[in-house]
Amino acid sequence: MMRRLLAAAALVAASAAQAQSVAITIDDGPNTDNTPRMSAKERNQALLDALAKHRVQAALFVTSGFGANTQQGLPLLRAWSKAGHAIGNHTVTHPDLEKVPLADYQRQVMECDRLISTQPGYQKWLRFTYLREGNTPEKIDGMRKFLREHDYRNAHVSLDTSDWRLNEKLEQVLKKDPNADVSAIRTAYLAHIKQRALAYRELSQQLQGRDISQVMLLHHNLINALWLDDALTQFEQMGWKIISPAQAFADPVYKLEPVRKAAGQSLLLSLGRTLGLGLMPGGERLVDDGDYEIAELAKKGL
């Protein structure tokens, strides 16, 4: 009996030690554009408050031309550093590497670096815009060489979301009616994050035979300012452990450099395509930019 109890306890402990983990990363911040219901400062603080409430250390990937390089936006960036979050690079104007010269893209990375390197929490992490690493061997190889020369790491995403698409819908509804009931959009947002999380977890098990430390992509926008707290609570209720981006990037999967046959994809989808694998059953929702959720909201008149 004692042996069986010890064995059961060992299994429980092993399961807890291997609980699925996820790191939170926020792109395109600090964004100082006007939105309904919240000022830029209020949105920024709401994101920081949600992270603090759940004791989460996140990473902000700065697109400096969205506000961080202005008198209004620099204090918002500093607030992330002061709160202990990692600060990464997301260029100046968010160009598409497939549409601009390689040298121009590299100049934007270095210009953003000059700003963020002044901040506590600065990390030499580059989040490629649109998750596109180039559409020619010259650009792909050129950026990999550039990152090595400047001691930067590719800040891969494994758990991609289309929060930006739902945010567009949210702002559209609130611009028409600032007092509109947007609870259906909140429900869709949380369901979308959960669906993506579970699907990418399944994909990691198929490709790696294990649960990897997931790195989730969200954006510095209104929808997350309103409901990031709820999303973090949902992960906790799912039994997921929220870790820091530095802890997640220590997973060896993030050292892999797949040949990206499809641009703008999570690392896991890129690995699958490199291996010649198609989408798993239901996997089309990983690449639909939130079309499913938008269609469901349309049925509700939104």
N, C-alpha and C positions, 0 to 999 in steps of 0.2 A: 504493500500500500504506500509506504513512504517513498519508494522508488518512483511509483507512478505519479505521486504528488510532485516530487522534485522534477520529473520529466515534464509534467504539465506546466509547472512554473517556469521551467527553462524555455518552453515553447512560447509562453506568453511574453517573457522577457525578450526573446529573439524577435517576436513579432513587433513589439514596441520599438526595439532598436532599429528595425527595418521599416518603420512607418514611412509612408510616402511623404516626401518633403517637397517644398516649393519655395522659391525666392521671388520677391516682388520687385519688378523693375518698371519704372515710369518714364516714358519717352516724351519728347517734344516740350520739355519744360525749362524754366517756368514760362507758361504762355500767358501773356498779358492782354489778350484780346477780350473784348466785352462779351459777356454772355447773359442770358436771362437769369434772374434770381440771385446771382452771386457776382461780386466784383472779382478781379484777378487776385487781389489780396485775400479775399474770403475763400476763394477756391483753393488757393495755395495752402492756407491755414487748415482748411477742412481735411485736405489730404494728409497733412502732417499730424493733425489731431487723431485721425483714424489709425495711422501707423503707431503713434504713441500709445493709444488706448490698448492696442494689442501687443505692445512691446516688440514691434517689428522694425528691424533695420533694413531699409530698402536701398535702391539705387535710382538716382535721377539722371537720365541721359539728356544732356543739355543741348537744345538747338538754340544757340546763342542769339540768333536773329529774331527769335520769337519773343524776345523781351529781356533776356538776361544781360544784354549789352546796353541796356538803357538805365537811366536814373530810377525809373519806376520799377524795373524788373530785377535789378541787381540785389536789392534787399530780399526779394523773394528767393533768389538762389542762395543767398547767405543763410537764410532760415533753414534750408535743408542741411547745409554744412553744420550749422550750430546744433541741429537736432541729431547729428551723428550719422547721417546717411552718406552713402558713397556717391561720388559725383563723376559721371562719365561723359563721353563725347558723342554728340549726335549731329555734328557739323554746324554750319551757320544758318543756311537757308533751306536745309532739307532737300538738296538736289537729288535727282535720280542718277546714279552712277551709269546707268545704261544710256543716258541722254546727254551727259556732259563729258568733256575731256578728262582723262585720268588726272592730269596735272591740276586742273581746276578743283576736282574733288579733294585731292590731297592738300591743296592750299586751304580749303575750308576746314579740314580736320585740324590743321596746324593753327589756324586763326582761332577756332573754338578752344583749342588747347591752351592758348596764351591767356584766355580768360579763366577757364576752369582750374588751371594749375595754381591759381592764387588762392584757391579755396581749401580749407580743411576737408578731408574726405576725398580729395582728388585721387582718381585712379586712372591709369593709362588703359582704359577700356573704350573701344569704339563699337558702338551699335550702328551697323550699316542702315542707312535710310531705306525704307521700304523692304528691309531685309534683303536687298539686292547687292550682290558682291561683284557684279560685272557680267557682261554678256559676251565678252571676248577673252581669249587667253591672255592678251596684253593687259586687260584691266584686272582680271582675276589674279594673275601672277604678279602684276605690278602692285596691287594692294597688299598681297601677302608679303611681298618683299618690303614694302613701305612699313607695314606693321612691325616686322622683325627689326628693321633698322631703327625704329623709334621706340622699341621695347613696349609696344602696344599689344593688347590681346583683342581678339575678336570676341565681343560680348554677345555670344550666340543666344538665341531664343529657342527653347524647346516647346513651350506652351504658348502658342500664338493665340490671340483673341481678336475679335472684330468689335471691340468696345467702341472704337471710333465711329463705326456705322450706326450703332445704337445711339451714340452721342449726337450724331447728326439728326436723327429722328427726334430725340429729346429736345434739342434746341429749336427745331422746326415747329414742334407743337407749342413750346413755351413762347416763341416769338409771336405766334398767332393769338395765344391766350396765356398770359403769365400765371393765371390762376388755374390752369387746366389740371385735371386729375391725371397724373403720370404714373400711377401705381402699376399699370400694366407694363410700362417700359421698365420699371424696376424689376418686376417679376421676370421679364424676358432677359434682362441683363444678368441676373443671378443664375437663371437656368442656362444661359449661354456659357457662362464661365464654368459652371459645373459640367456641362456636356463636353466642352473642350478639355477640361482637366482629366475627366475619366477616359476620354478617347486617346489623349496623348499618353496617359499612363499605360493603357493597353498597348499602344504602339511601341512604347519603350520596352515593354515585356517581350513583344514579338521580335524586336530588332536586337535588343541587348540581353534578353533573358532575365531581366531584373527591373526593379524600379530605379530609375535614375533620379538624381536631384533635379527637379524641374525648375526652369527659369521662365517665369510668366511675363509677358509683355502687356502692359496697360499704358494709358496715355494721361497726360496732365490736362484733364478736361472736366467739364461739368458733371458728367455722369459718374465719374469716379469721386469727385468732390462730394456728391450727394450720397453715394452708396458704397464706397470702398469699405467702410466699416462693416456693412452687411456682408460684403464678399469675403472679408477676412473671417467673420463669424461663421460663415458657411463652410469655409475650409476647416476651421476648428471643429465644427460639428461633424464633418466628414472624417475626422480623425487624422487629417493631414498636419504635419509639422511645418511651421513657417520658419525658414532659416534665412540667413543673410545671403546676398548674392555672392560674396567671397566664398562662403561655405559651398554653395551650389557649384560655382565654377571650379572647385577642387575636384569635382567628379571627372574621371578620365574621359568621359564621353565628349567633353568640351574641348579636348585636344584634337579631335578628329576634324579633318578638312575634306568633306565630301565634294565631289564635282557636282555643282548645282545645275542640274538640267532644267529646273524650273525656278524662276526667280521669286523672291518674296515669300519664302517658305520657312517653316520651322526647321531647325537642325534635324529633327527626327524624320520629317518628310523628305528632306534632302538625302539623308542616309538611305531611306527606303528606295528612293528613285535611283540612287547610285547602284544599289543592288538589283535594280531591275524589277522591283516589286510594285505592283499597283496599289491603289488605295484599298484598305481593309473594308469589309462590309460596313456601310454607314459612314465611311471616311470622306465622302463627298462634302459633308458638312464642315470638314476642316479647311476647305478651300473655297467656300461659297461667300465669304465676306459678310456673313450674317444674314444672307438672303432668307433663310428659313424663319428666323425671328422677325424680320421685317414683314414677311408675308403673313405671319400669324398676327402681328399687330394691325396689319391692314384689315384683317377680318373683323377686328374690334373697332374699326373706324379711325384708327390712328395712322 
